[in-house]
Amino acid sequence: MFNFIYSESVQTEITPTGQKPIIIGPMMNFKPAFIPGNFSFAVTFSISGVTFNQDHKIQYLFFAPGENQPLIDSGEILVNVQISSDQERLPEYARGIQINMDFRNIIFRKEGDYESEIMFNGDSLGRFPIPVYGIEVI
């Protein structure tokens, strides 16, 4: 199973049971003040059915409309997923990881439907569109 969300940012809150991510301002579109212009956003995604205690490769790509070269490419990030005590009792298919990525001052040169793509161990988990329309176009 795979889940994906765009937001303004993700903050970490310390609780008695450990750190908890807090998603701030979930978004279904981006509205920068101007196009072209800068805009900041975060992505959060979770992947279940992940094998624990082994290395996995995660890559985030973000594409402008009609472009084949990514506007953002995280490169392959090597993650060794360790099982936590709260996941030990879950069936293997329900165990997973959550990744938060924050992108600041990304230059949006045109309006349209941008897309995020998540790669996991070299395989695409899908593309996730988001409309981008400036409040004003220069």
DSSP file (Angstrom, degrees, kcal/mol; ACC not computed):
  #  RESIDUE AA STRUCTURE BP1 BP2  ACC     N-H-->O    O-->H-N    N-H-->O    O-->H-N    TCO  KAPPA ALPHA  PHI   PSI    X-CA   Y-CA   Z-CA
    1    1 A M              0   0    0      0, 0.0    47,-2.7     0, 0.0     2,-0.4   0.000 360.0 360.0 360.0 148.9    0.0    0.0    0.0
    2    2 A F  E     -A   47   0A   0     45,-0.2     2,-0.3   123,-0.0    45,-0.2  -1.000 360.0-171.8-140.5 136.7    1.2    3.5   -0.7
    3    3 A N  E     -A   46   0A   0     43,-2.0    43,-1.7    -2,-0.4     2,-0.3  -0.957   5.7-175.9-128.2 148.4   -0.1    6.9    0.5
    4    4 A F  E     +A   45   0A   0     -2,-0.3     2,-0.3    41,-0.2    41,-0.2  -0.999   4.9 172.3-146.6 140.8    1.0   10.4   -0.7
    5    5 A I  E     -A   44   0A   0     39,-2.0    39,-2.3    -2,-0.3     2,-0.3  -0.989  21.6-143.1-150.7 142.3    0.2   14.0    0.3
    6    6 A Y  E     +AB  43  27A   0     21,-0.5    21,-2.2    -2,-0.3     2,-0.3  -0.785  32.6 161.6 -95.4 146.8    1.3   17.5   -0.5
    7    7 A S  E     -AB  42  26A   0     35,-2.3    35,-2.9    -2,-0.3    18,-0.2  -0.957  52.2-105.1-154.4 172.9    1.5   20.1    2.3
    8    8 A E  E    S-     0   0A   0     16,-1.6     2,-0.3    17,-1.0    17,-0.2   0.907  94.1 -37.3 -67.9 -42.6    3.0   23.5    3.3
    9    9 A S  E     - B   0  24A   0     15,-1.6    15,-3.0    33,-0.1     2,-0.4  -0.974  50.1-123.3-168.6 172.0    5.4   21.7    5.7
   10   10 A V  E     - B   0  23A   0     -2,-0.3     2,-0.3    13,-0.2    13,-0.2  -0.997  25.4-169.5-130.9 127.5    5.9   18.9    8.1
   11   11 A Q  E     - B   0  22A   0     11,-2.6    11,-3.6    -2,-0.4     2,-0.5  -0.836  19.2-126.8-114.9 154.8    7.0   19.5   11.7
   12   12 A T  E     - B   0  21A   0     -2,-0.3     2,-0.4     9,-0.2     7,-0.0  -0.879  21.3-164.1-103.2 128.9    8.2   17.0   14.3
   13   13 A E  E     - B   0  20A   0      7,-3.1     7,-2.7    -2,-0.5     2,-0.6  -0.923  15.8-134.5-111.8 136.0    6.4   17.1   17.7
   14   14 A I  E     + B   0  19A   0     -2,-0.4     5,-0.2     5,-0.2    -2,-0.0  -0.798  32.5 173.6 -90.1 124.2    7.9   15.3   20.7
   15   15 A T  E >   - B   0  18A   0      3,-2.1     3,-1.9    -2,-0.6     0, 0.0  -0.766  49.1 -98.4-122.7 169.5    5.3   13.3   22.6
   16   16 A P  T 3  S+     0   0    0      0, 0.0     3,-0.1     0, 0.0    -2,-0.0   0.772 125.9  48.7 -59.4 -24.2    5.5   10.9   25.6
   17   17 A T  T 3  S-     0   0    0      1,-0.4     2,-0.2     3,-0.0    -3,-0.0   0.346 125.4 -88.8 -98.5   7.1    5.5    8.0   23.1
   18   18 A G  E <  S-B   15   0A   0     -3,-1.9    -3,-2.1     2,-0.0    -1,-0.4  -0.735  70.2 -19.2 122.0-170.1    8.2    9.5   20.9
   19   19 A Q  E     -B   14   0A   0     -2,-0.2    -5,-0.2    -5,-0.2    -7,-0.0  -0.521  54.5-170.0 -77.2 140.0    8.5   11.8   17.9
   20   20 A K  E     -B   13   0A   0     -7,-2.7    -7,-3.1    -2,-0.2     2,-0.3  -0.998  19.6-129.3-131.1 129.6    5.4   12.4   15.8
   21   21 A P  E     -B   12   0A   0      0, 0.0     2,-0.5     0, 0.0    -9,-0.2  -0.604  18.7-156.8 -77.2 138.4    5.2   14.1   12.4
   22   22 A I  E     -B   11   0A   0    -11,-3.6   -11,-2.6    -2,-0.3     2,-0.5  -0.969   9.0-142.9-116.9 117.2    2.6   16.9   12.1
   23   23 A I  E     -B   10   0A   0     -2,-0.5     2,-0.5   -13,-0.2   -13,-0.2  -0.702  16.6-154.7 -82.5 123.0    1.5   17.7    8.6
   24   24 A I  E     -B    9   0A   0    -15,-3.0   -16,-1.6    -2,-0.5   -15,-1.6  -0.875  63.3 -11.6-103.2 124.1    0.9   21.5    8.3
   25   25 A G  E    S-     0   0A   0     -2,-0.5   -17,-1.0   -18,-0.2    -1,-0.2   0.955  72.4-143.5  59.9  64.6   -1.5   22.8    5.7
   26   26 A P  E     -B    7   0A   0      0, 0.0     2,-0.4     0, 0.0   -19,-0.3  -0.283  21.8-154.1 -54.7 143.9   -2.4   19.9    3.3
   27   27 A M  E     -B    6   0A   0    -21,-2.2   -21,-0.5     1,-0.1     3,-0.1  -0.961  33.0-175.1-130.0 141.7   -2.7   21.2   -0.2
   28   28 A M  S    S+     0   0    0     -2,-0.4     2,-0.3     1,-0.3    -1,-0.1   0.378  85.1  15.6-108.9  -1.5   -4.6   20.0   -3.4
   29   29 A N  S    S-     0   0    0    101,-0.2     2,-0.5   -23,-0.0    -1,-0.3  -0.964  74.4-121.2-159.1 160.7   -3.1   22.8   -5.5
   30   30 A F  B     -d  132   0B   0    101,-2.7   103,-2.0    -2,-0.3    11,-0.0  -0.923  20.9-175.4-108.3 133.2   -0.2   25.2   -5.4
   31   31 A K        -     0   0    0     -2,-0.5   103,-0.2   101,-0.2   101,-0.1  -0.670   8.0-173.5-127.2  76.6   -0.9   29.0   -5.6
   32   32 A P        -     0   0    0      0, 0.0   103,-2.6     0, 0.0   104,-0.4  -0.311  36.0-116.2 -64.1 156.2    2.4   30.9   -5.7
   33   33 A A  S    S+     0   0    0      5,-0.3   103,-1.2   101,-0.2     2,-0.3   0.891  95.4  14.3 -59.8 -39.3    2.0   34.7   -5.5
   34   34 A F  E    S-i  136   0C   0      4,-0.3   103,-0.2   101,-0.2    74,-0.2  -0.974  76.4-117.9-138.1 149.4    3.5   35.0   -9.0
   35   35 A I  E    S+i  137   0C   0    101,-1.6   103,-2.9    -2,-0.3    74,-0.1  -0.996 107.6  38.0-122.8 124.1    4.3   32.8  -12.0
   36   36 A P  S    S+     0   0    0      0, 0.0     2,-0.3     0, 0.0    73,-0.2   0.590 107.0 102.6 -68.5 153.5    7.2   32.7  -12.7
   37   37 A G  E     - C   0 108A   0     71,-1.9    71,-3.3    -2,-0.1     2,-0.2  -0.974  68.4 -76.6 178.3 175.4    8.1   32.7   -9.0
   38   38 A N  E     + C   0 107A   0     -2,-0.3    -5,-0.3    69,-0.2     2,-0.3  -0.602  38.7 175.4 -92.3 151.2    9.3   30.7   -6.0
   39   39 A F  E     - C   0 106A   0     67,-1.6    67,-2.6    -2,-0.2     2,-0.4  -0.979  16.3-147.2-153.7 145.5    7.2   28.4   -3.9
   40   40 A S  E     +     0   0A   0     -2,-0.3     2,-0.3    65,-0.2    64,-0.2  -0.896  26.3 152.8-116.1 145.0    7.8   26.1   -1.0
   41   41 A F  E     - C   0 103A   0     62,-2.5    62,-3.2    -2,-0.4     2,-0.3  -0.968  27.7-136.8-158.8 170.0    6.1   22.8   -0.2
   42   42 A A  E     -AC   7 102A   0    -35,-2.9   -35,-2.3    -2,-0.3     2,-0.4  -0.930   9.4-151.1-130.3 156.6    6.5   19.4    1.5
   43   43 A V  E     -AC   6 101A   0     58,-2.7    58,-2.8    -2,-0.3     2,-0.4  -0.979   7.4-169.2-126.3 145.5    5.6   15.9    0.5
   44   44 A T  E     +AC   5 100A   0    -39,-2.3   -39,-2.0    -2,-0.4     2,-0.3  -1.000  13.0 167.6-130.8 132.0    4.8   13.0    2.8
   45   45 A F  E     -AC   4  99A   0     54,-2.4    54,-3.2    -2,-0.4     2,-0.4  -0.997  17.0-157.2-144.6 152.1    4.4    9.4    1.7
   46   46 A S  E     -AC   3  98A   0    -43,-1.7   -43,-2.0    -2,-0.3     2,-0.4  -0.966   1.9-162.6-128.9 146.5    4.2    6.0    3.3
   47   47 A I  E     -AC   2  97A   0     50,-2.2    50,-2.1    -2,-0.4     3,-0.3  -0.994   9.2-164.0-128.7 123.6    5.0    2.6    1.9
   48   48 A S  E     + C   0  96A   0    -47,-2.7    48,-0.3    -2,-0.4    46,-0.2  -0.678  67.4  46.6-106.0 165.3    3.7   -0.6    3.6
   49   49 A G  S    S+     0   0    0     46,-2.8     2,-0.3    43,-0.5    -1,-0.2   0.698  76.1 158.0  78.6  20.7    4.9   -4.1    3.1
   50   50 A V        -     0   0    0     45,-1.0     2,-0.4    -3,-0.3    -1,-0.3  -0.585  45.4-119.9 -80.8 136.8    8.5   -3.0    3.3
   51   51 A T        -     0   0    0     -2,-0.3     3,-0.4    -3,-0.1    30,-0.3  -0.638  33.5-138.5 -75.3 128.4   11.1   -5.6    4.3
   52   52 A F  S    S+     0   0    0     -2,-0.4    30,-0.2     1,-0.2     3,-0.1  -0.430  73.9  30.0 -88.4 163.5   12.8   -4.6    7.5
   53   53 A N  S    S+     0   0    0     28,-3.7     2,-0.3     1,-0.2    -1,-0.2   0.809 101.9  91.4  59.4  35.1   16.5   -4.7    8.5
   54   54 A Q  E    S-E   81   0B   0     27,-0.5    27,-1.3    -3,-0.4    -1,-0.2  -0.981  81.2 -93.7-149.8 160.2   17.7   -4.3    4.9
   55   55 A D  E     -E   80   0B   0     -2,-0.3     2,-0.3    25,-0.2    25,-0.2  -0.478  37.2-175.7 -77.3 143.1   18.6   -1.4    2.6
   56   56 A H  E     -E   79   0B   0     23,-2.5    23,-3.2    -2,-0.2     2,-0.5  -0.968  19.5-133.4-133.6 151.1   16.1    0.3    0.3
   57   57 A K  E     -E   78   0B   0     -2,-0.3    64,-3.5    21,-0.2     2,-0.4  -0.926  22.0-175.6-108.8 126.7   16.5    3.0   -2.3
   58   58 A I  E     -EF  77 120B   0     19,-2.4    19,-3.2    -2,-0.5     2,-0.4  -0.963   2.1-179.8-120.8 137.8   14.1    5.9   -2.4
   59   59 A Q  E     - F   0 119B   0     60,-2.2    60,-3.0    -2,-0.4     2,-0.5  -0.999  12.9-155.2-139.7 135.9   14.1    8.7   -5.0
   60   60 A Y  E     - F   0 118B   0     15,-0.4    14,-2.6    -2,-0.4     2,-0.4  -0.938  13.5-177.6-111.4 130.4   11.8   11.7   -5.4
   61   61 A L  E     -GF  73 117B   0     56,-2.5    56,-2.9    -2,-0.5     2,-0.4  -0.971   7.8-166.5-125.9 142.1   11.3   13.3   -8.7
   62   62 A F  E     -GF  72 116B   0     10,-2.2     9,-2.9    -2,-0.4    10,-1.5  -0.989  10.5-162.8-133.0 123.5    9.2   16.4   -9.5
   63   63 A F  E     - F   0 115B   0     52,-3.3    52,-2.1    -2,-0.4     3,-0.1  -0.858  13.7-137.1-113.7 138.6    8.3   17.3  -13.1
   64   64 A A    >   -     0   0    0      5,-0.4     3,-2.0    -2,-0.4    50,-0.1  -0.504  54.2 -72.1 -78.9 158.4    7.0   20.6  -14.7
   65   65 A P  T 3  S+     0   0    0      0, 0.0    -1,-0.1     0, 0.0    49,-0.1  -0.291 117.9   1.2 -56.7 129.8    4.2   20.2  -17.3
   66   66 A G  T 3  S+     0   0    0      1,-0.2     2,-0.4    47,-0.2    48,-0.1   0.538 102.5 125.1  73.7   7.4    5.5   18.7  -20.5
   67   67 A E    <   -     0   0    0     -3,-2.0    -1,-0.2     1,-0.1     4,-0.1  -0.802  43.6-169.2-104.1 141.5    9.1   18.3  -19.3
   68   68 A N  S    S+     0   0    0     -2,-0.4    -1,-0.1    -3,-0.1    -2,-0.0   0.681  74.3  75.5 -95.9 -24.0   11.0   15.0  -19.2
   69   69 A Q  S    S-     0   0    0      1,-0.0    -5,-0.4     2,-0.0     2,-0.1  -0.773  91.9-115.6 -88.1 129.6   13.9   16.4  -17.1
   70   70 A P        -     0   0    0      0, 0.0    -7,-0.3     0, 0.0     3,-0.1  -0.366   8.3-149.1 -69.0 142.7   12.8   16.7  -13.4
   71   71 A L  S    S+     0   0    0     -9,-2.9     2,-0.4     1,-0.3    -8,-0.2   0.827  94.8  27.0 -71.1 -35.9   12.7   20.1  -11.8
   72   72 A I  E     +G   62   0B   0    -10,-1.5   -10,-2.2    34,-0.1     2,-0.4  -0.997  66.5 174.4-128.3 133.4   13.6   18.3   -8.5
   73   73 A D  E     -G   61   0B   0     -2,-0.4   -12,-0.2   -12,-0.2     3,-0.1  -0.908  12.6-168.9-138.5 110.0   15.6   15.0   -8.3
   74   74 A S        -     0   0    0    -14,-2.6   -13,-0.1    -2,-0.4    -1,-0.1   0.675  37.0-134.1 -69.1 -16.0   16.5   13.9   -4.8
   75   75 A G        -     0   0    0    -15,-0.4   -15,-0.4     2,-0.1     2,-0.4  -0.076  48.0 -45.0  73.7 168.9   18.9   11.3   -6.2
   76   76 A E        -     0   0    0    -17,-0.1     2,-0.5    -3,-0.1   -17,-0.2  -0.588  59.6-158.2 -74.5 127.3   18.7    7.8   -4.7
   77   77 A I  E     -E   58   0B   0    -19,-3.2   -19,-2.4    -2,-0.4     2,-0.5  -0.933  10.6-139.1-108.1 122.0   18.6    7.9   -0.9
   78   78 A L  E     -E   57   0B   0     -2,-0.5     2,-0.4   -21,-0.2   -21,-0.2  -0.712  24.4-177.0 -84.9 123.7   19.7    4.7    0.8
   79   79 A V  E     -E   56   0B   0    -23,-3.2   -23,-2.5    -2,-0.5     2,-0.7  -0.984  18.3-158.4-125.5 126.7   17.4    3.9    3.8
   80   80 A N  E     -E   55   0B   0     -2,-0.4     2,-0.6   -25,-0.2   -25,-0.2  -0.917  20.8-148.5-103.2 110.9   17.9    1.0    6.2
   81   81 A V  E     -E   54   0B   0    -27,-1.3   -28,-3.7    -2,-0.7   -27,-0.5  -0.697  11.8-166.1 -88.5 117.8   14.5    0.4    7.7
   82   82 A Q        -     0   0    0     -2,-0.6     2,-0.2   -30,-0.2   -30,-0.0  -0.851  25.9-114.6-101.4 137.2   14.6   -0.9   11.3
   83   83 A I        -     0   0    0     -2,-0.4     2,-0.2     2,-0.0     5,-0.0  -0.498  29.0-143.4 -72.7 135.4   11.4   -2.3   12.8
   84   84 A S    >>  -     0   0    0     -2,-0.2     3,-1.8     1,-0.1     4,-0.8  -0.612  23.0-111.4 -96.2 160.3   10.1   -0.4   15.7
   85   85 A S  T 34 S+     0   0    0      1,-0.3     3,-0.5    -2,-0.2     4,-0.4   0.814 116.4  58.9 -61.4 -30.7    8.4   -1.9   18.7
   86   86 A D  T 34 S+     0   0    0      1,-0.2    -1,-0.3     2,-0.1     3,-0.0   0.623 109.2  45.1 -75.9  -9.6    5.0   -0.5   17.7
   87   87 A Q  T X4 S+     0   0    0     -3,-1.8     3,-1.2     1,-0.1    -1,-0.2   0.533  86.4  89.7-105.8  -8.7    5.2   -2.4   14.4
   88   88 A E  T 3< S+     0   0    0     -4,-0.8    -2,-0.1    -3,-0.5    -1,-0.1   0.847  89.9  46.6 -58.4 -36.7    6.4   -5.8   15.7
   89   89 A R  T 3  S+     0   0    0     -4,-0.4    -1,-0.3     2,-0.1    -2,-0.1   0.584  92.9  99.0 -84.7  -9.4    2.9   -7.1   16.3
   90   90 A L  S <  S-     0   0    0     -3,-1.2     5,-0.1     1,-0.1    -3,-0.0  -0.450  85.2-103.0 -75.1 148.5    1.6   -6.0   12.9
   91   91 A P    >>  -     0   0    0      0, 0.0     3,-1.7     0, 0.0     4,-0.7  -0.386  38.8-107.0 -63.7 154.4    1.3   -8.4   10.0
   92   92 A E  G >4 S+     0   0    0      1,-0.3     3,-1.0     2,-0.2   -43,-0.5   0.846 118.0  57.4 -55.9 -39.3    4.2   -7.9    7.5
   93   93 A Y  G 34 S+     0   0    0      1,-0.2    -1,-0.3   -44,-0.1   -43,-0.1   0.740 107.1  50.0 -65.4 -21.3    1.9   -6.4    4.9
   94   94 A A  G <4 S+     0   0    0     -3,-1.7    -1,-0.2   -46,-0.2     2,-0.2   0.535  89.7  96.1 -95.7  -7.9    0.8   -3.6    7.3
   95   95 A R    <<  +     0   0    0     -3,-1.0   -46,-2.8    -4,-0.7   -45,-1.0  -0.554  53.5 135.8 -80.0 146.3    4.4   -2.7    8.4
   96   96 A G  E     -C   48   0A   0    -48,-0.3     2,-0.3    -2,-0.2   -48,-0.2  -0.954  44.0-100.5-168.5-171.6    5.9    0.3    6.7
   97   97 A I  E     -C   47   0A   0    -50,-2.1   -50,-2.2    -2,-0.3     2,-0.4  -0.908  17.8-146.9-127.9 155.3    7.8    3.5    6.6
   98   98 A Q  E     -C   46   0A   0     -2,-0.3     2,-0.4   -52,-0.2   -52,-0.2  -0.990  13.3-165.4-123.4 133.9    6.9    7.2    6.3
   99   99 A I  E     -C   45   0A   0    -54,-3.2   -54,-2.4    -2,-0.4     2,-0.4  -0.963   3.0-167.7-120.8 134.5    9.1    9.7    4.5
  100  100 A N  E     -C   44   0A   0     -2,-0.4     2,-0.4   -56,-0.2   -56,-0.2  -0.984   6.8-176.3-120.0 132.3    8.8   13.5    4.8
  101  101 A M  E     -C   43   0A   0    -58,-2.8   -58,-2.7    -2,-0.4     2,-0.4  -0.992   8.9-157.2-130.8 139.4   10.6   15.8    2.3
  102  102 A D  E     -C   42   0A   0     -2,-0.4     2,-0.5   -60,-0.2   -60,-0.2  -0.956   5.6-170.0-120.3 129.8   10.7   19.5    2.4
  103  103 A F  E     -C   41   0A   0    -62,-3.2   -62,-2.5    -2,-0.4     2,-0.4  -0.982   7.5-163.3-124.7 124.8   11.4   21.7   -0.6
  104  104 A R  E     -     0   0A   0     -2,-0.5   -64,-0.2   -64,-0.2    -2,-0.0  -0.886  62.4  -4.3-115.1 137.4   12.0   25.5   -0.2
  105  105 A N  E    S+     0   0A   0     -2,-0.4     2,-0.3     1,-0.2   -65,-0.2   0.878  72.8 178.6  55.6  47.9   12.0   28.3   -2.9
  106  106 A I  E     -C   39   0A   0    -67,-2.6   -67,-1.6    -3,-0.2     2,-0.6  -0.647  29.6-122.3 -77.7 134.7   11.4   26.0   -5.9
  107  107 A I  E     -C   38   0A   0     -2,-0.3     2,-0.6   -69,-0.2   -69,-0.2  -0.709  22.5-165.0 -86.2 119.6   11.2   28.1   -9.1
  108  108 A F  E     +C   37   0A   0    -71,-3.3   -71,-1.9    -2,-0.6     3,-0.1  -0.924   9.0 178.9-102.1 114.0    7.9   27.6  -11.0
  109  109 A R        +     0   0    0     -2,-0.6     2,-0.3   -73,-0.2    -1,-0.1   0.668  63.3  18.4 -92.4 -19.3    8.3   29.0  -14.5
  110  110 A K  S    S-     0   0    0    -73,-0.1    -1,-0.1   -75,-0.0     2,-0.1  -0.977  75.2-108.8-149.3 160.9    4.9   28.2  -15.9
  111  111 A E        +     0   0    0     -2,-0.3     2,-0.3   -76,-0.1    22,-0.2  -0.426  63.4  79.2 -83.6 163.5    1.4   27.2  -14.8
  112  112 A G  E    S- H   0 132B   0     20,-2.4    20,-2.6    -2,-0.1     2,-0.8  -0.848  83.2 -32.1 136.3-169.1   -0.1   23.8  -15.3
  113  113 A D  E     - H   0 131B   0     -2,-0.3   -47,-0.2    18,-0.2     2,-0.2  -0.784  53.9-169.3 -92.5 110.6   -0.2   20.3  -13.8
  114  114 A Y  E     - H   0 130B   0     16,-2.3    16,-2.4    -2,-0.8     2,-0.4  -0.503  10.1-146.1 -88.0 163.7    3.1   19.4  -12.2
  115  115 A E  E     -FH  63 129B   0    -52,-2.1   -52,-3.3    14,-0.2     2,-0.4  -0.997  10.1-152.3-140.4 139.1    3.8   15.8  -11.1
  116  116 A S  E     -FH  62 128B   0     12,-1.9    12,-2.8    -2,-0.4     2,-0.4  -0.847  14.1-165.9 -99.7 143.3    5.7   14.0   -8.3
  117  117 A E  E     -FH  61 127B   0    -56,-2.9   -56,-2.5    -2,-0.4     2,-0.5  -0.999   5.5-155.1-129.9 133.3    7.0   10.5   -8.9
  118  118 A I  E     -F   60   0B   0      8,-1.4     7,-3.3    -2,-0.4     8,-0.5  -0.925   6.5-162.7-108.9 126.3    8.3    8.2   -6.1
  119  119 A M  E     -FH  59 124B   0    -60,-3.0   -60,-2.2    -2,-0.5     2,-0.5  -0.915   5.1-173.0-107.5 133.9   10.8    5.5   -7.0
  120  120 A F  E >  S-FH  58 123B   0      3,-3.0     3,-1.7    -2,-0.4   -62,-0.2  -0.966  75.5 -20.6-130.2 114.6   11.3    2.6   -4.5
  121  121 A N  T 3  S-     0   0    0    -64,-3.5   -63,-0.1    -2,-0.5    -1,-0.1   0.864 129.3 -51.0  53.2  39.4   14.1    0.2   -5.2
  122  122 A G  T 3  S+     0   0    0    -65,-0.3     2,-0.4     1,-0.2    -1,-0.3   0.344 117.5 109.2  86.0  -6.4   14.1    1.4   -8.9
  123  123 A D  E <  S- H   0 120B   0     -3,-1.7    -3,-3.0     2,-0.0     2,-0.3  -0.854  70.1-120.0-106.4 138.9   10.4    0.9   -9.4
  124  124 A S  E     - H   0 119B   0     -2,-0.4    -5,-0.2    -5,-0.2     3,-0.1  -0.588  14.9-165.3 -75.2 131.9    7.9    3.7   -9.8
  125  125 A L  E     -     0   0B   0     -7,-3.3     2,-0.2     1,-0.4    -1,-0.1   0.408  61.4 -77.7 -93.4  -0.1    5.1    3.8   -7.2
  126  126 A G  E     -     0   0B   0     -8,-0.5    -8,-1.4     2,-0.0     2,-0.4  -0.563  41.4 -86.7 129.7 168.8    3.2    6.2   -9.3
  127  127 A R  E     - H   0 117B   0    -10,-0.2   -10,-0.2    -2,-0.2   -12,-0.0  -0.932  30.2-159.0-115.4 140.6    2.9    9.8  -10.4
  128  128 A F  E     - H   0 116B   0    -12,-2.8   -12,-1.9    -2,-0.4     2,-0.1  -0.927  11.1-150.2-127.0 104.9    0.9   12.3   -8.4
  129  129 A P  E     - H   0 115B   0      0, 0.0   -14,-0.2     0, 0.0   -16,-0.1  -0.357  13.5-177.0 -77.1 152.9   -0.3   15.5  -10.2
  130  130 A I  E     - H   0 114B   0    -16,-2.4   -16,-2.3    -2,-0.1     2,-0.2  -0.936  25.7-125.4-146.3 126.2   -0.8   18.9   -8.6
  131  131 A P  E     - H   0 113B   0      0, 0.0  -101,-2.7     0, 0.0     2,-0.5  -0.489  22.1-162.3 -71.0 138.2   -2.2   22.0  -10.4
  132  132 A V  E     +dH  30 112B   0    -20,-2.6   -20,-2.4  -103,-0.2     2,-0.4  -0.975  18.8 160.8-124.7 115.8    0.0   25.1  -10.1
  133  133 A Y        -     0   0    0   -103,-2.0     4,-0.0    -2,-0.5   -22,-0.0  -0.980  32.1-130.0-138.8 123.4   -1.6   28.4  -10.9
  134  134 A G        -     0   0    0     -2,-0.4  -101,-0.2  -103,-0.2     3,-0.1  -0.319  13.2-131.9 -70.5 150.7   -0.2   31.8   -9.8
  135  135 A I  S    S+     0   0    0   -103,-2.6     2,-0.3     1,-0.3  -101,-0.2   0.866 102.7  15.5 -65.0 -35.6   -2.3   34.4   -8.1
  136  136 A E  E    S-i   34   0C   0   -103,-1.2  -101,-1.6  -104,-0.4     2,-0.5  -0.991  75.2-145.1-135.5 145.4   -0.7   36.7  -10.7
  137  137 A V  E      i   35   0C   0     -2,-0.3  -103,-0.1  -103,-0.2   -27,-0.0  -0.947 360.0 360.0-110.5 128.1    1.2   35.9  -13.9
  138  138 A I              0   0    0   -103,-2.9    -1,-0.1    -2,-0.5  -104,-0.0   0.447 360.0 360.0 -87.9 360.0    4.0   38.1  -14.8
